[in-house]
Amino acid sequence: MAHFAKLDENNVVIFVTVGRQEDDGKEAELTARTGDLYKQTSYNTRGGVHYDPTTGEPSEDQSKAFRFNYAGIGFIYDEARDGFIPPKPFDSWVLDEATCLWVAPVPYPEDGKVYRWDEDTVSWVEVPGETV
């Protein structure tokens, strides 16, 4: 199925809809027909990688990767990158240009514990009693 993101005047996603498979690649027709601006988005693309919908693993055919990320409400369509960027979660996070995803300035600890981001201390804080 084809998915389309409806954009407002600032290229912010305000709605995502499912089209028919035969609508694939026809965002210009949808835009012309409705008068609204639509951009096609790939349900199986995250961080610039296309994932096999059956296995959840990266697809062998990465030519299917489309516009960096599946669009969600509040995402921005960046014309220069031809990609969707999610809302920035924290002021200290920076955009990874290769994935169009926001990255914390400190890597997430890999010790099997669960953490939450603390913007005041710009660090990961352990969530007591939680494990991955």
Residue frames relative to the residue before (quaternion, step in Angstrom):
aa qw qx qy qz dx dy dz
M 1.0000 0.0000 0.0000 0.0000 0.00 0.00 0.00
A 0.3849 -0.6970 0.5569 0.2365 3.51 -1.14 0.63
H 0.1597 -0.7702 0.6117 0.0844 3.58 -1.06 0.79
F 0.1061 -0.8020 0.5875 0.0210 3.54 -1.04 0.84
A 0.2588 -0.7464 0.5978 0.1362 3.54 -1.06 0.88
K 0.2760 -0.7300 0.6044 0.1602 3.55 -0.91 0.98
L 0.1911 -0.8060 0.5566 0.0639 3.57 -0.81 1.07
D 0.3892 -0.6731 0.5639 0.2783 3.55 -1.19 0.56
E 0.7578 -0.3963 0.2638 0.4462 3.59 -1.28 -0.10
N 0.7013 0.4251 -0.2657 0.5068 3.62 1.24 -0.30
N 0.5205 -0.6627 0.3773 0.3841 3.57 1.32 0.31
V 0.4164 0.6640 -0.4947 0.3755 3.57 1.14 0.69
V 0.4473 -0.6880 0.5039 0.2696 3.58 -0.91 0.94
I 0.0953 -0.8134 0.5734 0.0210 3.56 -0.76 1.09
F 0.7899 0.0515 -0.0061 0.6110 3.58 1.26 -0.26
V 0.0888 -0.7599 0.6398 0.0731 3.58 -1.12 0.68
T 0.0525 -0.8150 0.5768 -0.0175 3.54 -0.84 1.00
V 0.4101 -0.6778 0.5537 0.2565 3.53 -1.25 0.48
G 0.1781 -0.7724 0.6018 0.0980 3.52 -0.94 0.93
R 0.6269 -0.4888 0.4194 0.4384 3.52 -1.28 -0.27
Q 0.6360 -0.5297 0.3820 0.4110 3.59 -1.15 0.49
E 0.6628 0.5115 -0.3135 0.4481 3.59 1.00 -0.74
D 0.5772 0.5699 -0.3775 0.4468 3.61 1.28 -0.10
D 0.3975 0.7374 -0.4691 0.2796 3.61 1.27 -0.22
G 0.8328 0.1717 -0.1593 0.5017 3.56 -0.81 1.05
K 0.6440 0.5567 -0.3138 0.4206 3.59 1.23 0.06
E 0.1718 0.8160 -0.5357 0.1329 3.60 1.00 0.75
A 0.6195 0.5463 -0.3534 0.4393 3.62 1.04 -0.69
E 0.6437 0.5113 -0.3211 0.4703 3.59 1.02 -0.76
L 0.6452 0.5120 -0.3148 0.4716 3.60 0.98 -0.84
T 0.6455 0.5123 -0.3104 0.4739 3.58 0.99 -0.85
A 0.6733 0.4925 -0.2977 0.4643 3.60 0.91 -0.91
R 0.6716 0.5183 -0.2927 0.4412 3.58 0.97 -0.89
T 0.7833 0.3566 -0.1748 0.4783 3.61 0.95 -0.86
G 0.4073 -0.6993 0.4853 0.3312 3.57 1.12 -0.64
D 0.6131 0.5047 -0.3430 0.5018 3.57 1.33 -0.01
L 0.4676 -0.6665 0.4970 0.3003 3.58 -1.21 0.43
Y 0.0165 -0.7945 0.6059 -0.0373 3.57 -0.75 1.12
K 0.0842 -0.7476 0.6561 0.0590 3.52 -1.22 0.68
Q 0.4431 -0.6862 0.5055 0.2779 3.54 -0.93 0.87
T 0.1027 -0.7864 0.6084 0.0308 3.56 -1.11 0.73
S 0.3730 -0.7393 0.5230 0.2018 3.57 -1.11 0.67
Y 0.4333 -0.7297 0.4788 0.2250 3.54 -0.60 1.21
N 0.7582 0.3969 -0.1889 0.4816 3.59 1.07 -0.72
T 0.5939 0.5608 -0.3741 0.4392 3.61 1.20 0.33
R 0.0878 0.7683 -0.6271 0.0940 3.56 -0.89 1.05
G 0.8521 0.0613 -0.0663 0.5155 3.55 -0.85 0.96
G 0.6752 -0.5056 0.2856 0.4549 3.56 1.13 0.63
V 0.6381 0.4880 -0.3198 0.5024 3.59 1.29 0.17
H 0.2903 -0.7346 0.5852 0.1836 3.57 -0.96 0.87
Y 0.1942 -0.7932 0.5728 0.0712 3.55 -0.89 1.03
D 0.5095 -0.6272 0.4978 0.3150 3.54 -1.06 0.83
P 0.4262 -0.7383 0.4543 0.2586 3.63 -0.64 1.04
T 0.6511 0.5215 -0.3186 0.4501 3.59 1.18 -0.44
T 0.7962 0.3136 -0.1434 0.4972 3.57 0.87 -0.99
G 0.3799 -0.7233 0.4906 0.3029 3.59 1.12 -0.58
E 0.5538 0.5897 -0.3829 0.4460 3.56 1.34 0.07
P 0.6358 -0.5069 0.3869 0.4347 3.63 -1.16 0.39
S 0.4840 -0.6794 0.4812 0.2693 3.56 -0.96 0.95
E 0.5443 -0.5927 0.4774 0.3528 3.55 -1.18 0.54
D 0.7362 0.3586 -0.1978 0.5388 3.57 1.07 -0.77
Q 0.1319 -0.8330 0.5358 0.0407 3.58 -0.05 1.30
S 0.4510 0.6591 -0.4763 0.3679 3.60 1.23 0.12
K 0.5874 0.5773 -0.3576 0.4403 3.60 1.29 -0.26
A 0.4888 0.6407 -0.4479 0.3872 3.62 1.22 -0.26
F 0.0003 -0.8401 0.5341 -0.0953 3.55 -0.64 1.14
R 0.8739 -0.0633 -0.0049 0.4818 3.53 -0.75 1.15
F 0.6498 -0.6104 0.2726 0.3616 3.54 1.08 0.95
N 0.8212 -0.0617 0.1039 0.5577 3.61 0.70 -1.05
Y 0.5249 -0.5765 0.5130 0.3591 3.54 -1.22 0.56
A 0.4427 -0.7225 0.4708 0.2458 3.56 -0.79 1.04
G 0.0587 -0.7627 0.6431 0.0353 3.52 -1.14 0.75
I 0.6521 -0.4912 0.3774 0.4370 3.56 -1.21 0.34
G 0.7705 0.3011 -0.2605 0.4979 3.55 -0.87 1.03
F 0.5173 0.6064 -0.4342 0.4196 3.61 1.22 -0.19
I 0.3384 -0.7078 0.5812 0.2162 3.56 -1.26 0.46
Y 0.2843 -0.7046 0.6169 0.2053 3.55 -1.03 0.78
D 0.1712 -0.7859 0.5908 0.0632 3.57 -0.62 1.18
E 0.3641 -0.7689 0.4863 0.1990 3.57 -0.40 1.25
A 0.6502 0.5336 -0.3300 0.4286 3.61 0.92 -0.84
R 0.7346 0.3786 -0.2151 0.5203 3.58 1.01 -0.79
D 0.2412 -0.7712 0.5233 0.2705 3.58 1.30 -0.46
G 0.6020 0.5518 -0.3574 0.4532 3.53 0.88 1.01
F 0.4534 -0.6604 0.5348 0.2688 3.50 -1.37 0.35
I 0.1275 -0.7856 0.6046 0.0312 3.56 -0.89 1.03
P 0.4076 -0.7177 0.5010 0.2602 3.61 -0.76 0.99
P 0.6457 -0.4913 0.3883 0.4369 3.59 -1.23 0.25
K 0.5133 -0.6399 0.4774 0.3150 3.56 -1.08 0.76
P 0.3618 -0.7826 0.4600 0.2121 3.62 -0.55 1.11
F 0.7963 0.0302 0.0191 0.6039 3.59 1.08 -0.75
D 0.6184 -0.5817 0.3852 0.3617 3.57 -1.12 0.66
S 0.6994 0.4964 -0.2811 0.4306 3.60 0.98 -0.76
W 0.5796 0.5999 -0.3852 0.3947 3.61 1.17 -0.34
V 0.2480 -0.7742 0.5706 0.1164 3.56 -1.14 0.69
L 0.5150 -0.6500 0.4714 0.3000 3.53 -1.17 0.64
D 0.2949 -0.7102 0.6143 0.1769 3.54 -0.93 0.97
E 0.3818 -0.7692 0.4716 0.2002 3.57 -0.37 1.27
A 0.6601 0.5297 -0.3098 0.4333 3.60 1.07 -0.65
T 0.7892 0.2980 -0.1463 0.5166 3.60 1.15 -0.56
C 0.2922 -0.7574 0.5093 0.2856 3.58 1.25 -0.47
L 0.5214 0.5700 -0.4432 0.4547 3.56 1.05 0.86
W 0.4799 -0.6576 0.5023 0.2913 3.57 -1.20 0.58
V 0.1450 -0.7980 0.5842 0.0300 3.55 -0.97 0.93
A 0.4753 -0.6636 0.5026 0.2847 3.54 -1.00 0.88
P 0.5290 -0.6411 0.4428 0.3361 3.61 -1.07 0.61
V 0.7187 0.3025 -0.1999 0.5933 3.58 1.31 -0.22
P 0.4674 -0.6951 0.4579 0.2978 3.63 -0.72 0.96
Y 0.5442 -0.6024 0.4788 0.3341 3.55 -1.17 0.68
P 0.4876 -0.6724 0.4619 0.3112 3.63 -0.81 0.91
E 0.2344 -0.7797 0.5695 0.1130 3.56 -1.01 0.83
D 0.3850 0.7346 -0.4703 0.3017 3.56 0.71 1.11
G 0.6165 -0.5888 0.3303 0.4052 3.57 1.27 0.34
K 0.5897 0.5530 -0.3739 0.4547 3.58 1.26 0.01
V 0.4418 -0.6673 0.5282 0.2838 3.57 -1.28 0.29
Y 0.0813 -0.8003 0.5941 -0.0012 3.54 -0.96 0.95
R 0.1925 -0.7225 0.6445 0.1603 3.53 -1.34 0.35
W 0.4991 -0.6541 0.4794 0.3054 3.55 -1.15 0.58
D 0.1391 -0.7611 0.6301 0.0665 3.56 -1.01 0.92
E 0.3055 -0.7929 0.5039 0.1551 3.55 -0.29 1.28
D 0.6073 0.5749 -0.3635 0.4105 3.62 1.05 -0.65
T 0.7714 0.3001 -0.1653 0.5362 3.59 1.00 -0.81
V 0.3078 -0.7697 0.4868 0.2755 3.57 1.36 -0.11
S 0.5994 0.5309 -0.3687 0.4721 3.55 0.79 1.09
W 0.5139 -0.5965 0.5145 0.3397 3.52 -1.37 0.25
V 0.1401 -0.7783 0.6096 0.0555 3.57 -0.94 0.94
E 0.4740 -0.6953 0.4694 0.2675 3.55 -0.82 1.05
V 0.2963 -0.7036 0.6178 0.1882 3.55 -1.11 0.80
P 0.3760 -0.7703 0.4651 0.2212 3.62 -0.30 1.24
G 0.8294 0.2486 -0.1952 0.4607 3.54 -1.08 0.83
E 0.6388 0.5027 -0.3324 0.4783 3.61 1.24 -0.02
T 0.0128 -0.7738 0.6331 0.0166 3.55 -1.10 0.74
V 0.5563 -0.6090 0.4540 0.3369 3.52 -1.23 0.49
